[in-house]
Amino acid sequence: MKLGVLAGGNGLGLDELIGRVREAAEAGLDSAYFTQVLSWDAVQLAALAAREVPGIAVGTAVTQTYPRHPLALAGQALTTQAASGNRFTLGIGPSHGPLIETHFGLSYDRPARHVREYLSALVPLLRGERVDYRGETLTAAGRVEVPGAEPPPVLLAALGPVMLRLAGELADGAVTVWTGPETIADHVTPAVTRAAASAGRPRPRVVAGVIVSVTADPEGVRRRVAESLGPVGDLPGYRAVLDRQGRSGVEETVVAGDDSAVERAVRAYAEAGATELVVSPFGDARERARTLGLLAALRGRRGGAQ
């Protein structure tokens, strides 16, 4: 299992964001991802980070589909792939109804249909093919050419059965959040793997996002997570996956504790079938440093996180 970090953070400046990618690279981690809400553009950040920090893979986890036409996103993604020397993974997702409808003024009707049509247009465009796609939710006609850019892998944000099926059938795998190892093992990995096999596609990637803190005060960390992120658990897609796990809030999915407890949790994700763990280090400066240090030790230890 590969180990990476989610390099974003509320209120961080560009130098700080790039600095987090540099920290991850210096720690020997495999990847650094950026997320998209209403601030920094995640795809552009990945391109900038890749140019500034050699070696480490970069990606989005995730950027929203509804506000970005497949032709436009294909151009962005292939540009980032060229800028990164083909180290880029494009993670996409439909986001959530309240965000798309309230902030962008777009309909969130039948998001699964939207995602199917979006991927049907996007994936051939990323391969440099000319498309003339006319669906119920979008039309895409044209071709995107970016010399030197290989088609980037595409991951789909997927938690429920329908999206997991699309992730295996039409994308290169799934990226999750708020999912514990048991849910990865019993729900995510089987569903996306089954869909990929049925479609004749290679074994898919399963990228699990998780908040992690090496700390002497795990309950204090969970309390702070609840204070800062608690409302996101009310979004329907997140509420469904939390209910599936019997969790009342996102804070209950946090991995927090001493080195041994965190290492056990990391190993549990690997055993559950996650191909990559994308960690959001949480806490004060000392806790974040301890968390990154443990990840570096696990990555450097032969078989440590495998």
MOLINSUL-V590357 format. One record per residue. RES is the residue in three letters. PSI is psi in whole degrees, 0 to 359 (none if undefined). Layout:
res=<RES	RES>
psi=<PSI	PSI>
This chain:
res=<MET	LYS	LEU	GLY	VAL	LEU	ALA	GLY	GLY	ASN	GLY	LEU	GLY	LEU	ASP	GLU	LEU	ILE	GLY	ARG	VAL	ARG	GLU	ALA	ALA	GLU	ALA	GLY	LEU	ASP	SER	ALA	TYR	PHE	THR	GLN	VAL	LEU	SER	TRP	ASP	ALA	VAL	GLN	LEU	ALA	ALA	LEU	ALA	ALA	ARG	GLU	VAL	PRO	GLY	ILE	ALA	VAL	GLY	THR	ALA	VAL	THR	GLN	THR	TYR	PRO	ARG	HIS	PRO	LEU	ALA	LEU	ALA	GLY	GLN	ALA	LEU	THR	THR	GLN	ALA	ALA	SER	GLY	ASN	ARG	PHE	THR	LEU	GLY	ILE	GLY	PRO	SER	HIS	GLY	PRO	LEU	ILE	GLU	THR	HIS	PHE	GLY	LEU	SER	TYR	ASP	ARG	PRO	ALA	ARG	HIS	VAL	ARG	GLU	TYR	LEU	SER	ALA	LEU	VAL	PRO	LEU	LEU	ARG	GLY	GLU	ARG	VAL	ASP	TYR	ARG	GLY	GLU	THR	LEU	THR	ALA	ALA	GLY	ARG	VAL	GLU	VAL	PRO	GLY	ALA	GLU	PRO	PRO	PRO	VAL	LEU	LEU	ALA	ALA	LEU	GLY	PRO	VAL	MET	LEU	ARG	LEU	ALA	GLY	GLU	LEU	ALA	ASP	GLY	ALA	VAL	THR	VAL	TRP	THR	GLY	PRO	GLU	THR	ILE	ALA	ASP	HIS	VAL	THR	PRO	ALA	VAL	THR	ARG	ALA	ALA	ALA	SER	ALA	GLY	ARG	PRO	ARG	PRO	ARG	VAL	VAL	ALA	GLY	VAL	ILE	VAL	SER	VAL	THR	ALA	ASP	PRO	GLU	GLY	VAL	ARG	ARG	ARG	VAL	ALA	GLU	SER	LEU	GLY	PRO	VAL	GLY	ASP	LEU	PRO	GLY	TYR	ARG	ALA	VAL	LEU	ASP	ARG	GLN	GLY	ARG	SER	GLY	VAL	GLU	GLU	THR	VAL	VAL	ALA	GLY	ASP	ASP	SER	ALA	VAL	GLU	ARG	ALA	VAL	ARG	ALA	TYR	ALA	GLU	ALA	GLY	ALA	THR	GLU	LEU	VAL	VAL	SER	PRO	PHE	GLY	ASP	ALA	ARG	GLU	ARG	ALA	ARG	THR	LEU	GLY	LEU	LEU	ALA	ALA	LEU	ARG	GLY	ARG	ARG	GLY	GLY	ALA	GLN>
psi=<131	157	131	182	153	114	356	173	141	130	3	143	172	315	324	319	313	324	325	324	319	318	316	318	317	334	356	14	163	329	161	131	155	148	161	123	263	27	241	146	118	321	318	321	318	319	314	316	319	323	328	329	105	154	312	142	148	160	177	140	73	174	147	145	315	315	358	115	144	324	318	315	324	318	316	311	317	327	316	323	317	318	329	357	36	46	19	137	128	109	128	162	156	354	217	148	310	323	311	318	320	312	322	347	28	153	139	25	129	67	330	319	316	314	318	313	322	312	325	329	317	313	314	324	320	336	2	12	152	132	153	77	129	101	192	330	342	157	135	122	120	192	146	122	119	102	136	356	121	157	121	148	147	125	146	130	119	129	322	169	319	313	324	322	317	324	322	325	320	344	187	5	188	150	132	167	152	31	124	171	322	320	324	316	317	337	304	302	313	319	313	326	318	315	319	317	317	328	0	28	161	165	130	159	145	104	115	124	136	142	131	141	120	111	157	356	70	323	325	322	313	324	318	323	317	321	323	330	359	317	337	338	348	350	136	315	320	322	321	317	328	317	321	327	359	30	139	334	169	333	336	354	357	139	113	141	197	179	316	318	317	320	320	319	318	316	325	322	319	316	336	348	3	132	343	135	120	111	135	99	132	145	191	181	320	317	319	318	319	321	313	323	320	317	319	318	318	320	324	342	126	119	8	316	15	none>
